[in-house]
Amino acid sequence: MNIKSLLLGSAAALAVVSGAQAADAVVAAEPEPVEYVRVCDAYGTGYFYIPGTETCLKIEGYIRTEVRFGRDQVGVSDYDFWSRANVQFTAKSDTEYGPLTGVIVLQTDANDGSSGDQNSYLDSAYIDVAGFRAGLFYSWWDDGLSGETDNLASNSTLHNSFRYQYESGDFYAGVSVDELEDAIHDALGEDGNDVGIAAGIGGKAGAFSYQLIGGYDTDTEEGAIRAMGTVAIGPGTLGLAAAWASGPNAYFEESEWTIAAEYAIQATDKLKITPAVQYFDNIKNGGSAATVTDFSGDDMWKAGVTVDYQIVENFYAKASVQWQDRTFTVDDDSVSGYFRLQRSF
């Protein structure tokens, strides 16, 4: 075999082998494009687009721990350590009726580390669009003055409700239908179909803010009204409130009428001090469903001070001390309060 034939044969063999390797080569698939989280600034800070959708989501909440003190906080103990974890999910998207909003708030309270002393629950869950709101949410009666002294509503202000609220600039007005089965009056042997009708107006005018609300409890056939206002004066904000009830009901049951006042002093950018006082006339005659059916004829005073301090951004401390005295009952004055730390996010 001559050299020319040898070279031609080697080249042919290499071509065959190379062709076989090319045919057998594994071709890597193109990587799928990654959709990174996009900021959604249409509804304010903190929102981002859920990947693959045009829905904006915001996650926020807080961690709170406090030491409470007062007569018989836990059994015969006069103090109690307590913590809470709160997380809120808010989803928003554009529609032809305006933003469609959905809110879920989950909460867990704990007296200690044992599962028996931990309570996890749904704090709010509602849908909101074009002024209409439906679901589990806090009523206007949950609003109050900025301190911790005032008591301007019944114990439960969280209801399954249908509400319409009209808003225009700094003014709002609305009406709601509330399921009131969580009121203490529902334990009086009623049918469990307690419904309430509430209405309210409110808004701001310069340094002045105001709110006027009313509610009628169809089960007790009693109603209540409340007026509240604040105005910036000097280094702080003066707040005044008054409420009246025709009889104990799911909206207000503490007394026939009451008046409260506070002055929230903004001492520094980080420190706020709020002294307050409240007077109750003709207070309720007990604390159980079997007794809170009328008013007792007694009156009561309550006074206290609340101190708020921002340690750093999103980290706060709060201390509150409250005194109350039921006038016509011997040795019925008491002091209570708490110290709280809270980290918000």
Protein Blocks (a to p, Z undefined) as FASTA:
>chain_A
ZZklmmmmmmmmmmmmmmmmmmmpccdddddddddddddfknoghiacdehiabdcdddd
dddddddedehkbojafbdcddddddddddddddfkbpcddddddddddfblbfklgccd
dfbdcddeehiacdjdddfklpccfblmbccbdfblcdcdddddddehjaccddddddfk
lpmklmnopaoiaccddddddddehjbccdddddddfklopacddddddddehjbdcddd
ddddfbdcfkbmkbmbdcdddddddfblmbccdddddddehiafbjbfklmmbcehiacd
dddddddddfbghiacdddddddddfklghiaccdddddddddZZ
